[in-house]
């Protein structure tokens, strides 16, 4: 029989259990992934009883309540109302989503909170997104044009502006890329759903004059064509976007320009 050995310190163990406050009347159980790279221990799952009458309705509210009232060492990202929407992306109840928009009452049983899957964990619920943002930077997400910059603004028709709907709304939370099996296996070469959606967004922008250059940049067996249209990205996107469709459109544009 084939035997597989897990890497050192990879097995999640049972952690601490924190009881509910004595005066709490309405509580929910939260099972939260914990890992500290400095103590050399296995990751663990801590159990917290959260007083829902003392905190807001969202999972992020509960995590903040835990940090403020029980364990100040709990580490997670969040930047709600601070101009960095998408920072609190996590795997909640088995689904990649935003902790600030996931209501606790919509989850049955214990609320299980883990970091985004298949990314290196820096600490607790914080994944390493350095490669994710490096790939985003690689598609050059800004207007590229040889035309002289206008004195006031780049003008765009209503029809051309409408082509960007469903693309520009991406907040780079990484939920889609972290749910993509092809990105799990080849994230060092496959750009992933989020970066490719943004690549298509700039190609579709009527004000941009580098469509050919952008298509050349993504036309690669790994950067683009590792996508097998599994659709996990569209299913998990908290903004309701469809990166798989954008990737399919990129592939279509590749074929069309070869014909022409």
KAMODA-V842174 format. One line per field, one symbol per residue. ss: DSSP state (H for helix, E for strand, C for the rest). phi: phi as a letter, one per 30 degrees, with the letter a starting at -180 (. if undefined). psi: psi as a letter, one per 20 degrees, with the letter a starting at -180 (. if undefined). A space follows every 10 residues. Layout:
BEGIN
ss->???
phi->???
psi->???
END
This chain:
BEGIN
ss->CCCCCCCCCC CCEEEEEECC CCCCCCEEEE EEEECECCCC CCCEEEEEEE ECCCCCCEHH HHHHHHHHHC CCCCCCCCCC CCCCCCCCEE EECCEEEECC CCEHHHCCCC EEEECCCCCC EEECCEECCH HHHHHHHHCC CCCCCCCCCC CCCCCCCHHH HHCCCCCCCC CCCCCCHHHC HHHHHHCCCC CHHHHHHHHH HHHHCCCCCC HHHHHHHHCC CCCCCCCCCC CHHHHHCCCC CCHHHHHHHH HHHHHHHHHC
phi->.dcccdeehc ddcdcdccdd eecdcbbbdc ccdbacdcci cddbcdcbcc dddcbddcdd edddddddcb bdddcacabe ibibejdcda cchibdacdd ccddddccid dcbbdedibd ddahccddcd dedddddddh dadbacdedd dcaddbdddd dddddibdde chdiedddcc eddedbddbd dieddddddd edddddddbb eddddedcda ecdcdddchd iedddcedci dbdddddddd dddddddddd
psi->pppppqqqki pprpbqppqq qhjphoqqpp oppppoiiij rqqroqppop oiijrrirhh ghghgghhhf niipprqqkp jjjlpihkpr opkjppaphi iophiipqbq oporrpqkqp pgpdjoqojg hghhhghhjm mrpoqiqqpq hgroqprhgh hhiipjgiip jlijgghiio hhhghliihp hrgghhghgh ghhioiiqkk gghghhhinq hghgjipjlh jhghhipiik rnhhggghhg hghggghhg.
END
